[in-house]
Amino acid sequence: MAAHGEKKKKSQKQNPNHLAPKSQKPFKRSKKEKIPKEPASTDSLSTSLLVQDDDPEFPRGGGSVLSRKEEAEARAEAEAEFEKEKKEFRKGKDRRKKKNERKKPAKGADDELGSLFGEGVTGRLPKFANRITLKNISPNMKLWGVIVEVNQKDLVIGLPGGLRGFVRTEDVSDIVLDNVDKDTETYILPSIFHVGQLVSCIVLTVDDDKREGSGQKRIWLSLHLSLLYKGLTLDAVQDGMDDVTKIGSVVSGIVERLTASGVILHVDNAVYMKGMIPDEHLTDHRGQAMMFKSLLRPGYKFDQLLVLDIEGQNLVLSAKYSLLCSLQEIPSEVSQIRPLSVLHGYICNVIEAGCFVRFLGRLTGFSPKYKVADEKIDNLLDAFSVGQSVRSYILNVNSETGRIKLSLKQSLCFSTDVSFIQSYFLMEEKIAKLQFSDAKISDLRWLESFNIGAVVEGEVQEMKEFGSVLSFKDHPDIVGFIANQHLGGSQLEKGSVVKAFVLDIAKSEGLVDLSLKTELVDRANIGASKNLSSKKKRRRDRSTDLELQQTVNTIVEIVKENYLVLSIPEHNYAIGYASLLDYNTQKLSPRHFHYGQSVVATVGEVPSPDSLGRLLLLLKCTTEVLKTSSSKRTKKAPNYVVGSLVDAEVIDIKPLELVVKFGTGLHGRVHITEVAEDGHSLDNMLSKFRIGQLVNARIVSKAQSGKKGKGYEWELSLRPSVLSGSAQMISGEFNFSVGNIVSGYVSKVDNEWVWLTVSRNVRAHIYILDSSSEPSELQEFGKLYTVGRAVEGRIIGMHKEKRLLRLCPSISSLADRGSSAKEIEESNVSDATGLEHIMQGDLIGGRIKKVLPGVGGLLVQIGPHRHGRVHYTELLDTWASNPLSRYEEGQFVKCKVLEISRSSDGLLHVDLSLRTSLMGINSTIGSDSM
């Protein structure tokens, strides 16, 4: 009986209703509410919980390790918190009783979640709350976690209950990271994991953390699949797979839906297999991917897709033409890689230290920052992007550690075929078909009338600055364009009907590029007339006599954004196409070409269905030149010094300078004042230049610049006298005198000053009140001067140490004011008094600083720190009852200088007049002006 009484007493302690004091009565039980039954016995409860904990999936923390005593303590703690919340809620309820009436629970409904959801929730406590804490966490628990840090040697995982666990490099994966060494683990973790990624993990050990101090513990986790799923091995998985779903296989699929990051599709011949094509894997060309995706609809079929990786029951797929074409060469294991070979792959991650290139599966190589390009690149994201197709040169392979070191330099990885431009035209064809499909046009039959190399008839619809726009009678939706250089001397007018030669067709845009050049049109007509003599014979293409890998001399006809349209005069003016970019240079500025330029190229693909009837060429400048530059026999780069003449290429045009490159990876600038001779300064001086233009320049200065003193910025000059050597290069001396007229270019405009650049190292500025004497012009001060505009002015002050001049464009002459000019020049500071350039009788601009009370007149600002006074009688010519009412503070006015004098204590006084009758009197310089 005693035992039974103790058991009954113990069960009463576990009942939540026994903890609440009866005198407080925090809750009034509903009459219709049923009295809850006694909870199940602990034996049956423990048995049910153990069954749940043995679930092979990922339960909340695995099996229970709490004793009955610990469970009772946990319940008591939760119930005490619950009672505290009920008290706080009751107080708030009384205050809100009139506004909000609390809803009663439904009949017989018990809130199984109890006190887990904030204040005001009634009902019973949950039967069991399996909270994960440092007290109950134990080895072999399976948990879900979120990656919160990716370090070089470990991962930090956020666990339920605010806990954190750590995963060593060797515990990250038993599939990818076998035999990891110190060098590999530095870069391998960021290439696989990212912050915010959800992972499944298993607890290895819970140890005392010595670094945190006594009492703290550190949870060590593992992500090994072999531990999470007993008996699972990679060999068993791949042996059981169908050949269709193996990594490196080619499959087809039908689009099911589009997501923000890719395309989801159903893989053919795989009943339960889904696949995803990331956006960056839709094509090799960055600019076409988004356009192609925007046209995709559910039901579209991809005929060829490469299986890059397998994630559970999902396939990671790629539609990149470069990967599909070179599938047999792309490795999936380290043993398949040979040093000094060039392989196709894609960028999977870009970090500050370099780029990760992935092949098939998780096989990844690393290219250090100094190996990614032939030229120095500060920010790798300016040159490469995640998902970009690249060609990588294998520097070395460590089969033991699995470490692969790569180079992405264009000089080592340049294309030897025309797959890059071929993929561009194939994707353009797909985009065009999808566009016309949306427009409810059945096919691209209009292309049959516009074969490349054919002559078509069109009518001039519009004359533009860069050429003429044509329309076609049978194809109103198609537009033709003839650039000015392709008019062939013809004078076109609106409404003229012409026969033109087809140079190029932009299918997705519905645009046809045409030419009226005699040599092209006549050749086409001759070829057409010969073909009429034999109807059975198919018209012979001009390029059929060309052979693969044949070297030809071409002429640039059109420079497109991504490729060149070339003609081959030696082969009956056959039309070919060559890419301006390459896999590794997609984000870099291409080399400049211009119309009529001679280019050597290699035949990469003759017209065929695979090339969509185009003759595809490979520019020699991207292969042979780069081969020569990397050859050991190549001569050393010349030693450039100040005074050297160089051939430079314009790579950027800024408002005040040209950015050029010359030699091998050298960059410099041509200041706007170094473009023309003195006295020939014109606005838009740099407008005659274009990016890619080659110029002859002379080095005039070499200044160290860049981070930590690395690299140099070269100053160059294009001035004819400097190039010819007849004039000495500008030295660093400050050879200016007050009264001299100088010209400069506006570099900055603010509210009070206009800043000019006079030379590479001399600046000038103009104060707002010195710029004009007309109030209307002063009001529009910021609009009168624009960056890059040429401005001429006379020096009224200077500061030699700061190499700064003060100019005044409104003064007609300072040559006769020798005494004041000499005084300014000898002072070596700008504006000793601030008024040396102002004389009695001058008309100047001013700004009202203050309206003096009574008959005090006006205080007018006439310089940066100087003011003059307008007497009450000098405001108007005619009498007015309140002349000051016409003026306000901040107003611009035109002033006449009446007198400049000094008081006995040395203060400078300037008397001004605003009377209009004095404004027309010519300025006279008095002998007693000072």
Summary of the structure (lengths in Angstrom):
residues: 930
radius of gyration: 41.4
end to end distance: 123.8
largest distance: 131.0
contacts: 2659
relative contact order: 0.04
helix: 25%
strand: 31%
